[in-house]
Amino acid sequence: MAHEFWTQHSPVTTPGAAAAVHIDALPSDLASLRHASSQFVFHFRGDFAKHGVPEERRAEISLRYADAMFSALLSRSSGHYSTTAAAAATTTEELENPLSYSRDNRTDRVVGCARDAVVLFVAMARQKGIPARGRVGFASYFEPGWFMDHVVAEVWDASQNRWRLVETMPVTDDEGQEVDYLDLKEDEFVTAPRAWQAARQGKTDPGRYVVDPSLLEVPILRGWPYLAHNLIHDLAWMNKNEMLLWDHWGVQDELRKLEIGDELGKLLDEVGEVMVDVDVEPAVLVEMFSRDGLHVPKVVGTVNPSNGAMEEVDIGRAIGE
C-alpha cells in the first residue's frame, strides 16, 4: 500500500535508541500520542521569564532533528523518571514513562514551534508503524478571518481507510470553536496545495493567507509569496524532508521579487495539481521533488529565529547524504 511509505522514519524523525524504548511503551492511540506531543514544546515566541525558561534555550529552535529534541526532553524528566528505576523495570507498567506526563512546568519542554511538535508526533507514530507525515499549510482556528501559517500531522486511519489531520500542539480556544483536533476539517486546516489552487482559481483571497496578522507589513510573509513558500515546503515534507519553516532553497529565491512569474506559476500549478490528491503515490511525489529548483540541496539558506541572522546550513544528514 502506498501509505506504507510514511511508516518508515526519515533522517529527521528517527528518534534515537533511548527515546525509542519509551515510545514503544506508550499507548498507540492518536489521543495519547497527541497528548504527549502537546506537552513537548515551549513556543519560541513565548514568555521565557514568566515560565522560568532560560533565555539561552532559545537556540533550541534550530535543533531540527527528533533525536536531539527527544534527548533534551529526556534530560529534563528527572522529576518523573529514574534511569535506575527504568533499568530495574520488568513490565511496561513498572516504567514511569518520561514521554507521557503533563509537562506543566515549561522548563521540562524543548523550545520550538509547531513544526517541532509535528516532527516529534510523526516520530512517535512511525516508530509504532503508523503511517504519518507532516503537512504544511494554513489554520483557520487561531484568528477568525485569517488563514495562518501552520504545520499539522496527517495520519493514516486504517479503521476508516483514510488520512486524517491532527493538531499536535495545545490550542487555547478563546472563540468557542468546536474543533476536533484529532480530525481537523478541510476548512480548519487548509493544506498548501489546496490553498494554492483555491487562490489561483479565484475562489479565495490570497491576502488572507499569512504568517501572522501582526506581520502584514512584511510582504514576503503573506499572500502569493507565502502561498508559494508553503507549497514548496509541503512538497518537501511529503517527501519526508521535514524542513524548518524558515529554510529556503531553489525557486524560493524568486519569491523575494514578491511576484509569481509565468514560468514559476506554471511549475507551482503542477506541484499543486499533484499534491492536492491526499492519496498521491510516493513515486509521483519523488519525481516532482527531483526537479530543479524544488529538490532540497545539501546546503540551504535559513533564518535563525533566535537572533534573526541569515545563515547557510549544511543539512546533508536531513536529506540522507
Beta strands, then each sheet from edge to edge (+ up, - down):
strand 1: 41-43
strand 2: 110-112
strand 3: 132-139
strand 4: 147-157
strand 5: 162-166
strand 6: 189-191
strand 7: 209-210
strand 8: 299-304
strand 9: 309-314
sheet 1: 1+ 2+
sheet 2: 5+ 4- 3+ 6-
sheet 3: 5+ 4- 7-
sheet 4: 8+ 9-
end
